[in-house]
């Protein structure tokens, strides 16, 4: 493990900071802060690969800190793990994920669990950064291309299998896109693909959720650590977001604006990446057969 990888921790308790430093210090360069303002002053110079935040603090809640982080350019993509007492776990865990946290760890800590979860998210974040420096970006839409999709799906499949965590896949197709190209021209079609690709990217709330252009007018979204019900929530958001773009499509029998159909698949129980893609594609065809502008899984 890279000894130079930096982690930032915000907690009002010195006892907790000392404990986390003891747990993570052998593996990472740990920077601990009791004061939120000081942490924000230092975050740019520290350049952490992960941030851990206590939910309950006297002057400002961890949720407020999380919201501020996600709204701050340059740091919004850093994964955040929220922490709180076991008794407060249920509601706080759900809200943490809604606000964009990558994970949630209840107190009291189990050191092996803390190390495993931190390792997983640091590895994922650094892998993202590595991918950004390679040829995995679709030149037209600015999101991952088919190569990036295949590499990331394979990697998350292996991680999910190792950690016994779910993995969901959404396959997305722009409805009646051939009619759009035929009537508005290929330049307009390229512009529409750009808008859809960027809308998918900015509609995903977690760094770990990956959109990609799979080919032509088909896109894929990989959702690590997301089960069947969570995939349905994301798919509904994407459908609504694309239609809300209001891209004119007078020749579509579905709507007067561009819409998308989505098919979903979740592992487990699906047993391979090939089967996951195949099942999601099957559900995509079902969504089209059922009238389009909808999600099937």
URSUL-V530697 format. One record per residue. N is the residue number from 1. RES is the residue in one letter. PSI is psi as a letter, one per 30 degrees, with the letter a starting at -180 (* if undefined). Layout:
<<N | RES | PSI> <N | RES | PSI>>
This chain:
<<1 | X | k> <2 | X | j> <3 | X | f> <4 | X | f> <5 | X | k> <6 | X | k> <7 | X | k> <8 | X | k> <9 | X | k> <10 | X | j> <11 | X | k> <12 | X | f> <13 | X | j> <14 | X | e> <15 | X | e> <16 | X | e> <17 | X | e> <18 | X | e> <19 | X | e> <20 | X | e> <21 | X | e> <22 | X | e> <23 | X | e> <24 | X | f> <25 | X | e> <26 | X | f> <27 | X | f> <28 | X | l> <29 | X | j> <30 | X | k> <31 | X | j> <32 | X | k> <33 | X | k> <34 | X | f> <35 | X | k> <36 | X | e> <37 | X | e> <38 | X | e> <39 | X | e> <40 | X | e> <41 | X | e> <42 | X | f> <43 | X | e> <44 | X | e> <45 | X | e> <46 | X | e> <47 | X | i> <48 | X | l> <49 | X | f> <50 | X | k> <51 | X | k> <52 | X | k> <53 | X | k> <54 | X | k> <55 | X | e> <56 | X | j> <57 | X | l> <58 | X | e> <59 | X | e> <60 | X | k> <61 | X | l> <62 | X | e> <63 | X | e> <64 | X | e> <65 | X | e> <66 | X | e> <67 | X | e> <68 | X | e> <69 | X | e> <70 | X | f> <71 | X | g> <72 | X | j> <73 | X | k> <74 | X | f> <75 | X | f> <76 | X | f> <77 | X | f> <78 | X | k> <79 | X | k> <80 | X | k> <81 | X | k> <82 | X | l> <83 | X | k> <84 | X | l> <85 | X | l> <86 | X | e> <87 | X | f> <88 | X | g> <89 | X | e> <90 | X | d> <91 | X | e> <92 | X | e> <93 | X | e> <94 | X | e> <95 | X | e> <96 | X | e> <97 | X | e> <98 | X | e> <99 | X | f> <100 | X | g> <101 | X | k> <102 | X | f> <103 | X | l> <104 | X | k> <105 | X | k> <106 | X | l> <107 | X | l> <108 | X | k> <109 | X | k> <110 | X | j> <111 | X | e> <112 | X | e> <113 | X | e> <114 | X | e> <115 | X | e> <116 | X | e> <117 | X | e> <118 | X | e> <119 | X | e> <120 | X | e> <121 | X | e> <122 | X | e> <123 | X | e> <124 | X | e> <125 | X | e> <126 | X | e> <127 | X | e> <128 | X | e> <129 | X | e> <130 | X | e> <131 | X | e> <132 | X | f> <133 | X | g> <134 | X | l> <135 | X | i> <136 | X | g> <137 | X | k> <138 | X | k> <139 | X | e> <140 | X | e> <141 | X | f> <142 | X | g> <143 | X | a> <144 | X | k> <145 | X | a> <146 | X | e> <147 | X | e> <148 | X | e> <149 | X | e> <150 | X | e> <151 | X | e> <152 | X | e> <153 | X | e> <154 | X | e> <155 | X | e> <156 | X | f> <157 | X | e> <158 | X | e> <159 | X | e> <160 | X | e> <161 | X | e> <162 | X | e> <163 | X | f> <164 | X | h> <165 | X | l> <166 | X | l> <167 | X | k> <168 | X | l> <169 | X | k> <170 | X | k> <171 | X | k> <172 | X | k> <173 | X | k> <174 | X | k> <175 | X | k> <176 | X | h> <177 | X | f> <178 | X | e> <179 | X | e> <180 | X | e> <181 | X | e> <182 | X | e> <183 | X | f> <184 | X | f> <185 | X | l> <186 | X | f> <187 | X | e> <188 | X | e> <189 | X | e> <190 | X | e> <191 | X | e> <192 | X | e> <193 | X | e> <194 | X | e> <195 | X | e> <196 | X | e> <197 | X | e> <198 | X | e> <199 | X | e> <200 | X | e> <201 | X | e> <202 | X | f> <203 | X | f> <204 | X | k> <205 | X | f> <206 | X | k> <207 | X | e> <208 | X | f> <209 | X | k> <210 | X | j> <211 | X | k> <212 | X | l> <213 | X | j> <214 | X | e> <215 | X | k> <216 | X | b> <217 | X | g> <218 | X | k> <219 | X | l> <220 | X | k> <221 | X | k> <222 | X | k> <223 | X | i> <224 | X | k> <225 | X | g> <226 | X | k> <227 | X | a> <228 | X | e> <229 | X | e> <230 | X | e> <231 | X | e> <232 | X | e> <233 | X | e> <234 | X | e> <235 | X | e> <236 | X | e> <237 | X | e> <238 | X | e> <239 | X | e> <240 | X | e> <241 | X | e> <242 | X | e> <243 | X | e> <244 | X | f> <245 | X | f> <246 | X | h> <247 | X | j> <248 | X | k> <249 | X | i> <250 | X | f> <251 | X | g> <252 | X | k> <253 | X | f> <254 | X | e> <255 | X | l> <256 | X | g> <257 | X | l> <258 | X | k> <259 | X | l> <260 | X | l> <261 | X | k> <262 | X | k> <263 | X | k> <264 | X | l> <265 | X | k> <266 | X | k> <267 | X | k> <268 | X | l> <269 | X | f> <270 | X | k> <271 | X | g> <272 | X | l> <273 | X | e> <274 | X | e> <275 | X | e> <276 | X | e> <277 | X | e> <278 | X | e> <279 | X | e> <280 | X | e> <281 | X | e> <282 | X | e> <283 | X | e> <284 | X | e> <285 | X | e> <286 | X | e> <287 | X | e> <288 | X | e> <289 | X | f> <290 | X | g> <291 | X | f> <292 | X | l> <293 | X | h> <294 | X | l> <295 | X | k> <296 | X | k> <297 | X | *>>
